[in-house]
Amino acid sequence: MNMQLLFKWVLFVLISGLFLPACKTKKLNVKEAEKAGDTKEKSNSLELLLDHVNNSKNYSNAIYFKADADYKDNNYEITLDLEVQALHNQYIWINAKALGFLNVARVLIKPDSIRILDLQRKIYISASYNFMQSFTKAPIQFEQLQNMAWGNATFDPKAPNATLDSLNRMITILLNLGSTQQISAHNNLFKTQTVSLTEQGKNQKMTVNYGNFLIQGNNSFPQQIVINIQGEKKVDCKFTLNNFATELKRDPQFVVPKSYKVQVF
């Protein structure tokens, strides 16, 4: 398997924005948002709504799932079996297999780096978050990748850079990130349904849709993820999750053999 393709694919998956089709929700207005549980008086209703959105993020100490992953771009198509587990604020670990049994790659994402083992070509890659600039000008760090792993908006929408675009069937929030704009749609429980990141200068847009939600307490974890990227290359990724849990199954396996070629970016 082409390691460069896999690396791009993993980054595209994790850099995205967020999940699937808008489910049916009741119309929500700012007055209703002010009654949604925050008793502290605030003069700025937008700030109050943004607080509700950020305080309603999915959260657990850990997540674990398996997924059937279908990737397709202009020239390449592949299906992989993924095993993913993450420990909040510590790491995101991905094990990728082809044909259900052939180990292809392992990925370890930590607050300081992204590390990839190409198990077919025997290459170890270590990249800083500065290397993300090869794919997007959005200021992606570990926090943003973690947000997406839990099914939240890539960037937390916060004042003063966030504006309310719509309060019809969905709460739609625009967030200005310099050359990049995030648009996130949330339902009446403030849960993220879709997110898109648009880079103005590069004419590049990435949209992630979440669906088939698993409700666990105050969490709404997506079990289907569809990612579309429009730019120099058209990329489509679809993930169907199974065996979802909020506890870890085992310790992440990530040992670099001495015989592997090392590449640092």
N, C-alpha and C positions, 0 to 999 in steps of 0.2 A: 504494500500500500504506500502511496505517495505521502511522505511525512509532512511536507509543506501543506498539502491539502488537508490532512487531518488537523494540523495545527490551526489553520485558518478556520476549519469547521468548528473546532472546540471553542475558539475565541468568539466566533460569530454566535454560537449557541449561548455562551455565557455573557456576552456583551449585550445581547438583545435588549428588550425592553419589557414587555410582559404579555400575558396570555390571551385567551380565546374569546369567542363570540359573546356579545353582550347578552346576558340573560335578562329575562323580563323583570323589571323592577318598577316600583311605583315612583311617581314623580316626586322629587325631593326639592324643597326650597330652603333658603338660608334659615328661615324661622324654624323649620323642622330640625335642621342641623344644630341649632342652638339649644334645642330641647333634648338632644341625643345623649345626655349623660354628663356634660361638663357644667357644673354649677357655678364655676368662677365667671364673674362678669367680665366681658371684654368688649371694648368699643368697636373693634374691627371684626366684623362677621366673617370676612375672608380668612383672617388669621385663625379664627375659631374653627372654621371648616377644615382648614389645612391641619390643624391640631388633631381633629377627629380622624382624618385620613391617615396621618402618621401614627397615631396611637392605636389604630385598628389593623396595623400590619400583622401578617401571619408571623407567629413566633413559636419556636420550641428550642430546647437545648440542642437537639440533634434531629436530622432527617436521614432516611434511608429509602431507596427505591430501586427497582429495576425498570428498564425501558426498552422498547423496540424503537430504534431510531432510523428514520429514512431521510437520507440526504440526497439532494439533486441540485446541480448547477448546469451551466450551459454545456459543459463537456463531460461531466462525471456524475455517476449515480452509484450509491452504495447503501446497504442496510447493515446496521450494527446492533449488537446487543450490549446495552450499557448497565453497569452497576454503579450506583452513585450513593455516597454517604458524605455527610457534612456535620461538623461540630461547630456550633455557633462561635464566631469570632476567632476560630482556630484554623480550620481547613475545609476544603471541598476536595473530595477524592473521586476519581472516575476510572473505572476499568472498562475497556472496550474490547469486544470480541466480534469476530466475523464468523458466519456460518454456525453460530451457536457454541463453538468450541475452540476456534483459533484465536489465541490471544494476540491482539493487534497493538494496543497501547495502554499505558496508565498515565493519568494526569493527576498531579497534586498541586492544588492552588492554595497558597498561603498568603498571609497579609503582606509579605515582602517579595513574593515571586510566584511565577508559574513554571512548573517543572513537568516535563513530558518524557516518558520512556517509549521510544519506538522499538517495540519488541521484535519486529520483523527485520529491520535494518540495523538493529543493535546500536542505536544512537540515543544519547541522553541530551535533552535540551533544557536549559535554564534561562528564563527570560524575566527581566524586570518589568514593572508596569509601564515604564517608558516605551517599551516595545509595542505596547498597545497602539501607539500613534501610527504604526504601520497600517492599522486597520480602521481606526476611527480617531477623530480629534476630540471626541467626548472625553472628559476627565475621569476615565474608568479606573477605579481602584478596587481593592478586595471588598470593600463595603458594598459596592454596586453589584458585584458578582454574587455576593451573599444574598443581597436583596432578591435577585432573580431566582436563586436556588430555592428560596422560601416562597416564591410566588408573589413578590411585592414589586412595586414600581422600581425601576432601576435606580433613579435618583429620588430621594425624598422631596416632594414638592413643598418648598418653604418660601415664605416672604423674605425679601421683597421681590424676588425674581419670578414668583409664581403669580399667575392671573387665572381667574375663573372664566372659562369659555362658555360653558353650558350647564344648565341645571334642569334638563328635560328628563328623559328616561335614565340618563346617566350623568354623573358628575364628571365633567371634563375639565382638566387642569393643564394649562400651558406653563412650562418651566423653561426659562431662558438660561442656556448654559454657554453663552458666547456665540461661537459659530455653530453650535448644536442646539436644537430645540427638542424638548421632550413633551409629548402629549400623552397624558394618561387618563383612562376612563375608569370610573369606580361606580359600583352599584350603591343602593340605598343603605347598605351596611358598611360603606366606605372601602370595600374590598376591591382590589385591582382586577379589572377584566381585560384590558388591552393597554399596551404601551407602544409608542413609536418614537424613534430617535431619527431626526432629520438633520443632516449636515448641509448647510446652505451652500457653501462654496464648492463642495464636491458633488452636489446633486445626488446624494446617497441617502437612502431611507431604509430603516430596519423596523419591522413591525412584528410584535409577538402577541399572539392571542392565546388566552388560557380557556380551558373548558373542562366539562365533566368533573365538577368540583367535589372533593371529599371533605365533608364537614366534620371537624373534630373540635368540640368546644367552641371557642371564639375564632378558630382558624378555618380557612376555606382553601384547601390545597388543591391546585389543578392536577388532574390526572391525564389531561391531554394538552399538548403544547404545539402550536403551529407557528413557525418563524418564517417570515418572508423578507428578503433583502433585495432592494432595487438599487442598482448603480452600474459600475462597469461590468459587473457580473451579477446575474440573477441567481439567487440562492433560495431554495425551499427546504425546510427541515420540519419533519413531523415526528413527535415523540408520543408514544402511548405508554403510560406508566402502569406498573403493577407492583404488588408486594410493598406498598407504601407503609412506612412506620416512622415513629418519632423516637426511636431508640436505635442504637448502633448494633449491627449484627456481628461485627468483628473489627479488629484493628486494621487500619488501612495498610496494604502491602505496597511498599515503594522502596525497593533496594536497587541501587545502581551497580550493576556488575562491573568489575574492574576492566573487563575487556571492551566495554562500550566506548564508542567515540563520543567526546564531549563537545557540545556547542553552547556557547554563552552569548546572549543577546542583551 
